[in-house]
Amino acid sequence: MAVVESAEAGLRAAAGGATVIQLRAPRLTTRDVEREALRLKAGSPVPVIVSSRCDIAIAAGLDGVNLPEGDIPVDEARALLGRAWVSRSVHSLEAAREAGGADRLIFGPVWQTASHPGRTPAGLEALRAVAAATTIPVIAIGGVTRERVAEVMGVCAGYAAIGLFT
């Protein structure tokens, strides 16, 4: 999974091997996020989801949404989106246990990352504990590098990265 801030970056990530594109553009206006989502959906050969915005997922015909830990409950997003992908970002084992009904859990940051400065990394053992405690597939995020991919894949279902695919 590639986490991107623009359609251009998402299309590069898809060409670079990403299997899912997550549009996460907190600095953009709602309208600009929708424009990027529409451009990305039109050109992407892989599924496209958007961070937090069920309304944009619906309006742009995206494949789903990723809900930050403090966002609306998974079941409310599911009621809006139907069968679309609903994932939840979590930062602890407790939050993972509360995310029932999600299609995927995105856990992290596992390692230090520039995208979340000041946040203490959870570490590989916390990732292992979350993956073992739930039947929902867990995706690692935060500080995932090419050198760490094999280690992550031995622990959970996959990984997400901001710059790994471009």
ChimeraX attribute file (.defattr): number of C-alpha atoms within 10 A of each C-alpha:
attribute: neighborCount
match mode: 1-to-1
recipient: residues
	/A:1	24
	/A:2	27
	/A:3	25
	/A:4	22
	/A:5	19
	/A:6	20
	/A:7	22
	/A:8	13
	/A:9	20
	/A:10	31
	/A:11	21
	/A:12	16
	/A:13	26
	/A:14	22
	/A:15	15
	/A:16	13
	/A:17	14
	/A:18	22
	/A:19	16
	/A:20	20
	/A:21	29
	/A:22	26
	/A:23	27
	/A:24	21
	/A:25	17
	/A:26	11
	/A:27	9
	/A:28	13
	/A:29	10
	/A:30	14
	/A:31	10
	/A:32	13
	/A:33	24
	/A:34	20
	/A:35	16
	/A:36	21
	/A:37	27
	/A:38	19
	/A:39	17
	/A:40	26
	/A:41	22
	/A:42	14
	/A:43	13
	/A:44	18
	/A:45	15
	/A:46	20
	/A:47	18
	/A:48	27
	/A:49	29
	/A:50	28
	/A:51	23
	/A:52	25
	/A:53	21
	/A:54	23
	/A:55	16
	/A:56	22
	/A:57	25
	/A:58	15
	/A:59	12
	/A:60	20
	/A:61	16
	/A:62	22
	/A:63	21
	/A:64	27
	/A:65	27
	/A:66	28
	/A:67	24
	/A:68	16
	/A:69	21
	/A:70	11
	/A:71	14
	/A:72	13
	/A:73	17
	/A:74	21
	/A:75	15
	/A:76	11
	/A:77	24
	/A:78	19
	/A:79	9
	/A:80	14
	/A:81	19
	/A:82	12
	/A:83	11
	/A:84	18
	/A:85	20
	/A:86	25
	/A:87	28
	/A:88	30
	/A:89	27
	/A:90	23
	/A:91	21
	/A:92	16
	/A:93	17
	/A:94	11
	/A:95	17
	/A:96	23
	/A:97	14
	/A:98	14
	/A:99	21
	/A:100	17
	/A:101	14
	/A:102	22
	/A:103	18
	/A:104	20
	/A:105	28
	/A:106	25
	/A:107	28
	/A:108	28
	/A:109	24
	/A:110	21
	/A:111	18
	/A:112	18
	/A:113	18
	/A:114	10
	/A:115	11
	/A:116	13
	/A:117	9
	/A:118	9
	/A:119	13
	/A:120	13
	/A:121	18
	/A:122	17
	/A:123	14
	/A:124	17
	/A:125	11
	/A:126	17
	/A:127	26
	/A:128	16
	/A:129	14
	/A:130	26
	/A:131	22
	/A:132	15
	/A:133	13
	/A:134	15
	/A:135	12
	/A:136	20
	/A:137	17
	/A:138	27
	/A:139	23
	/A:140	29
	/A:141	25
	/A:142	23
	/A:143	22
	/A:144	23
	/A:145	17
	/A:146	11
	/A:147	8
	/A:148	12
	/A:149	14
	/A:150	11
	/A:151	12
	/A:152	21
	/A:153	13
	/A:154	10
	/A:155	19
	/A:156	19
	/A:157	15
	/A:158	17
	/A:159	20
	/A:160	26
	/A:161	21
	/A:162	25
	/A:163	14
	/A:164	17
	/A:165	20
	/A:166	16
